[in-house]
Amino acid sequence: MSTTGLVAAQLMNKSASLLNDTAKEVYTYEAQLPYFQMALDELQEAFELNNIPVTMKTTSPPIDVDIGETEINPIEGVAPNYPSDLIEIEQLWERLQGSTDPYIPLTKRNYLPHYLADQPVNSLVFWVWEDQKIKFIGATTDREVKLDYIKAIFPDTDDVNENTVIGIINARSFLQYRTAGLCAEFIMENPTRAGNLNNNAVLAGERSMGISIKGKQGVVKRRRPFRAAFKLTGNTW
């Protein structure tokens, strides 16, 4: 499996081994999960602190916008919904729902044109971003919409489980060591073991930062050390 196809279970398997529990009799996925989520939060904060990109460009699956519908809502709202990992929209495309027609681009406007209000139009044509919603005038045909957008690489950690794909390059070692360190500190309550594991997490994090920063060509910027991202046992920052 590729580095971007790793699932959380693979990382928690290694974390359990670091705690001498390869069979996961004590350090089950359920037991480790809150600490894995914390480690993932720390990694995201460290990436952001060091100006490492935590977003990527992608295209959404088709979103059905039926006749007369005028909004695509956040995932918490009524359907249709845009992806939960959306950061910024780059382009919208539409075609007749269920067809093999080529997608045609929608035009972004600051305001929907008033001259089309209450006029029958068979396609969406224009869109605006308003109140955290994608809004249209509405079409007289069922439409199919795709979004080219910038998404967050890191998932919402509250929703992470053992089957979640962790699409992060060069972060495997940090997440394994830091998850094990947190478990040793708060489940095992063994400060010596926790300190050793957390020190390994620091080294792994610094390697990850170094690899990421090395790939940023032509950027001269002093970075903060990775250890500033979290508090190790017995130390402060």
Backbone torsions as a table, in degrees:
resi	resn	phi	psi	omega
1	MET	NA	142.8	-178.0
2	SER	-72.7	165.9	180.0
3	THR	-63.0	-30.1	-179.8
4	THR	-86.5	-2.8	179.3
5	GLY	-105.6	8.7	179.8
6	LEU	-61.7	140.3	173.0
7	VAL	-106.6	157.2	-175.9
8	ALA	-57.4	-35.8	-178.4
9	ALA	-58.2	-39.1	179.9
10	GLN	-61.5	-39.5	-179.4
11	LEU	-73.4	-38.2	178.3
12	MET	-72.0	-26.3	173.3
13	ASN	-60.9	-45.0	179.6
14	LYS	-68.8	-37.0	177.4
15	SER	-60.4	-43.3	178.6
16	ALA	-62.4	-38.5	178.8
17	SER	-64.0	-38.1	177.3
18	LEU	-64.0	-19.9	178.8
19	LEU	-101.4	17.5	179.6
20	ASN	58.9	38.3	-178.6
21	ASP	-141.0	57.0	-177.4
22	THR	-58.0	-32.5	179.2
23	ALA	-75.2	-7.8	179.7
24	LYS	57.8	42.4	177.2
25	GLU	-74.5	-34.8	177.2
26	VAL	-103.8	-49.2	-175.6
27	TYR	-92.9	68.9	177.3
28	THR	-69.2	170.0	174.9
29	TYR	-57.8	-41.4	-178.6
30	GLU	-62.5	-41.0	-179.2
31	ALA	-69.2	-38.9	-176.8
32	GLN	-79.1	-25.7	-166.9
33	LEU	-54.9	-46.8	179.8
34	PRO	-58.8	-35.8	-178.2
35	TYR	-77.3	-33.5	173.3
36	PHE	-63.3	-41.7	177.6
37	GLN	-61.7	-40.9	177.6
38	MET	-63.5	-42.1	178.8
39	ALA	-63.0	-37.9	178.3
40	LEU	-66.8	-40.5	175.4
41	ASP	-60.1	-44.6	-179.6
42	GLU	-62.2	-40.4	-179.8
43	LEU	-64.4	-42.7	178.2
44	GLN	-61.6	-43.7	179.4
45	GLU	-62.4	-40.8	179.6
46	ALA	-66.1	-41.5	177.0
47	PHE	-61.5	-44.5	-179.6
48	GLU	-65.2	-40.9	-179.6
49	LEU	-61.9	-35.3	-177.2
50	ASN	-97.3	13.6	176.0
51	ASN	59.9	37.0	175.3
52	ILE	-93.6	129.8	-177.3
53	PRO	-58.3	132.6	176.6
54	VAL	-121.0	25.2	177.4
55	THR	-132.7	164.0	174.4
56	MET	-151.5	161.3	179.5
57	LYS	-90.1	143.3	179.6
58	THR	-155.5	175.8	177.2
59	THR	-125.3	135.6	-177.9
60	SER	-75.9	158.6	165.9
61	PRO	-63.7	163.0	177.6
62	PRO	-59.2	138.7	177.8
63	ILE	-114.7	121.2	-179.1
64	ASP	-77.8	124.7	175.4
65	VAL	-119.0	104.8	-173.1
66	ASP	-77.0	170.6	-179.3
67	ILE	-50.0	127.7	174.5
68	GLY	81.6	-10.0	179.3
69	GLU	-70.0	140.0	-172.5
70	THR	-121.3	5.6	-176.4
71	GLU	-146.5	146.3	162.2
72	ILE	-115.0	122.1	-167.6
73	ASN	-102.9	163.3	169.9
74	PRO	-58.1	163.3	-175.4
75	ILE	-60.9	-24.2	-179.7
76	GLU	-78.0	-14.8	-176.7
77	GLY	-92.7	-172.3	179.4
78	VAL	-74.8	155.2	177.8
79	ALA	-68.0	151.8	0.9
80	PRO	-77.6	154.7	-175.3
81	ASN	-125.7	145.3	172.4
82	TYR	-87.6	165.2	-174.4
83	PRO	-61.3	145.7	-176.7
84	SER	-70.8	-18.8	-178.4
85	ASP	-96.1	14.0	-178.1
86	LEU	-67.4	131.1	173.7
87	ILE	-107.7	-48.5	-177.9
88	GLU	-153.1	135.7	178.5
89	ILE	-85.3	134.5	176.6
90	GLU	-103.3	-39.3	-179.8
91	GLN	-159.2	143.5	172.1
92	LEU	-111.0	145.8	179.2
93	TRP	-132.0	150.6	179.5
94	GLU	-141.5	156.8	169.9
95	ARG	-157.6	172.1	178.0
96	LEU	-63.3	131.9	-176.2
97	GLN	-59.5	130.5	177.8
98	GLY	80.8	0.4	-177.1
99	SER	-93.8	172.7	172.3
100	THR	-108.8	20.0	176.8
101	ASP	-61.8	151.7	173.9
102	PRO	-65.7	146.0	175.4
103	TYR	-71.2	141.5	176.1
104	ILE	-118.3	145.7	-175.5
105	PRO	-74.5	145.2	168.6
106	LEU	-90.7	154.6	179.6
107	THR	-101.8	127.3	177.6
108	LYS	-80.1	135.6	177.1
109	ARG	-128.0	157.6	172.2
110	ASN	-72.5	-33.3	177.6
111	TYR	-139.3	147.1	174.5
112	LEU	-69.8	137.0	-175.9
113	PRO	-65.3	128.5	-177.3
114	HIS	-68.9	-24.9	-177.2
115	TYR	-69.5	-14.3	177.0
116	LEU	-96.8	-3.3	-180.0
117	ALA	-61.0	131.0	178.4
118	ASP	64.8	16.4	176.9
119	GLN	-103.7	136.2	178.5
120	PRO	-72.3	119.3	178.7
121	VAL	-129.3	131.6	-173.1
122	ASN	-84.4	-0.7	175.5
123	SER	-139.0	169.0	-173.9
124	LEU	-78.1	-39.7	171.8
125	VAL	68.2	-60.8	-174.2
126	PHE	-119.7	157.1	173.6
127	TRP	-146.8	155.0	174.2
128	VAL	-134.3	156.9	174.2
129	TRP	-105.1	114.8	-173.9
130	GLU	-148.4	129.6	178.3
131	ASP	56.2	40.3	-179.3
132	GLN	61.4	27.6	179.1
133	LYS	-130.0	151.6	169.6
134	ILE	-92.7	121.1	-174.4
135	LYS	-118.7	144.6	178.6
136	PHE	-129.3	172.2	170.2
137	ILE	-77.0	-32.6	-176.3
138	GLY	108.6	146.0	-176.1
139	ALA	-119.8	161.5	178.7
140	THR	-91.6	4.1	174.1
141	THR	-129.4	157.6	175.0
142	ASP	-71.5	127.8	-176.5
143	ARG	-113.2	158.2	176.9
144	GLU	-122.8	123.1	-172.7
145	VAL	-117.5	137.8	170.6
146	LYS	-118.5	148.7	177.8
147	LEU	-115.4	127.7	160.7
148	ASP	-89.3	122.7	-173.6
149	TYR	-150.4	164.2	173.5
150	ILE	-94.4	128.5	-177.6
151	LYS	-119.4	159.9	174.4
152	ALA	-77.7	132.1	175.5
153	ILE	-67.3	-41.9	-177.0
154	PHE	-80.5	129.1	176.7
155	PRO	-72.8	168.1	171.6
156	ASP	-64.8	112.5	-171.0
157	THR	-64.0	-24.4	177.5
158	ASP	-65.3	-21.9	-179.3
159	ASP	-98.5	-0.9	-178.3
160	VAL	-70.5	135.0	169.8
161	ASN	-134.6	-174.0	-173.8
162	GLU	-65.4	-17.6	-178.8
163	ASN	-95.9	-1.0	-177.2
164	THR	-70.7	132.5	174.5
165	VAL	-76.5	126.0	-179.8
166	ILE	-103.4	93.1	-172.8
167	GLY	-82.8	61.4	-176.0
168	ILE	-124.4	125.0	177.8
169	ILE	-85.2	139.2	172.2
170	ASN	67.2	25.0	179.8
171	ALA	-119.6	5.6	-175.6
172	ARG	-58.3	-51.3	-175.1
173	SER	-63.0	-43.4	-179.6
174	PHE	-59.9	-47.6	-176.4
175	LEU	-65.1	-35.9	177.5
176	GLN	-65.7	-50.8	-177.3
177	TYR	-68.0	-42.0	-176.0
178	ARG	-70.2	-38.1	176.2
179	THR	-62.1	-45.8	178.6
180	ALA	-63.2	-39.0	179.3
181	GLY	-62.6	-43.5	178.8
182	LEU	-65.7	-39.8	177.9
183	CYS	-64.7	-40.8	178.7
184	ALA	-64.6	-35.1	-178.0
185	GLU	-75.0	-42.7	-170.1
186	PHE	-107.8	-18.5	175.0
187	ILE	-101.5	-56.2	179.8
188	MET	-71.4	-28.2	-176.0
189	GLU	54.9	47.3	179.2
190	ASN	-118.0	94.1	-174.5
191	PRO	-63.3	-30.7	179.5
192	THR	-67.2	-49.5	177.9
193	ARG	-62.3	-42.3	-179.9
194	ALA	-61.4	-42.6	-179.6
195	GLY	-62.6	-42.6	178.7
196	ASN	-63.2	-45.2	-179.4
197	LEU	-66.2	-41.3	-180.0
198	ASN	-67.1	-34.2	175.8
199	ASN	-65.4	-38.7	175.0
200	ASN	-65.1	-35.2	177.1
201	ALA	-64.0	-40.7	178.1
202	VAL	-59.2	-48.7	-179.5
203	LEU	-62.2	-42.5	178.6
204	ALA	-64.4	-39.9	178.6
205	GLY	-64.5	-40.8	179.5
206	GLU	-66.7	-36.2	175.3
207	ARG	-63.8	-42.8	178.7
208	SER	-61.3	-44.2	177.6
209	MET	-61.6	-42.4	-177.6
210	GLY	-64.0	-41.3	179.0
211	ILE	-64.8	-43.6	-178.1
212	SER	-66.5	-43.3	-177.6
213	ILE	-70.1	-33.6	178.5
214	LYS	-59.6	-32.4	-178.8
215	GLY	-79.5	-5.2	-179.4
216	LYS	-91.2	95.0	-173.4
217	GLN	-73.4	137.8	172.4
218	GLY	73.0	12.8	179.9
219	VAL	-106.5	118.6	178.0
220	VAL	-107.1	105.6	-176.9
221	LYS	-154.1	128.7	178.5
222	ARG	-76.9	129.2	-178.6
223	ARG	-101.2	158.7	175.1
224	ARG	-85.8	149.7	179.3
225	PRO	-65.2	147.8	-176.2
226	PHE	-61.2	-33.4	-175.2
227	ARG	-61.5	-16.0	177.0
228	ALA	-69.5	-10.5	-176.0
229	ALA	-76.2	-21.2	-179.6
230	PHE	-155.2	165.8	-179.0
231	LYS	-94.3	124.4	175.9
232	LEU	-88.5	160.1	-178.6
233	THR	-57.7	123.6	176.6
234	GLY	82.3	-0.4	179.9
235	ASN	-121.9	162.0	176.1
236	THR	-126.8	164.9	177.6
237	TRP	-143.0	NA	NA
